[in-house]
Amino acid sequence: MRYLTVGEAAAELRLSVPTIKRYLYEGKLQSTKLPGGQHRIPETEIQRVLNPEDTAEPPVDPVDRLGVLETWATELQTEVEWLHATV
């Protein structure tokens, strides 16, 4: 499953970034929130908004979601280590 940033989701839906954020806070779009507070929006959410007649949602694979979060955590840890090394 592919996850999009708020900016990428805005481009896909042809909406502004503030509108996407409002949709997230109002519960109109589902997202995964990273430890730093950033949202990642599953591509299935974009398809759900673009095709509202397709109401059958595939089941969420927790293993897939966990893998994505582990990858992001590793990338964030690498960036933190790099920042500490350059200071």
Secondary structure, 3 states (H helix, E strand, C coil): CCEECHHHHHHHHCCCHHHHHHHHHHCCCCCEECCCCCEEEEHHHHHHHHCCCCCCCCCCCHHHHHHHHHHHHHHHHHHHHHHHHHC
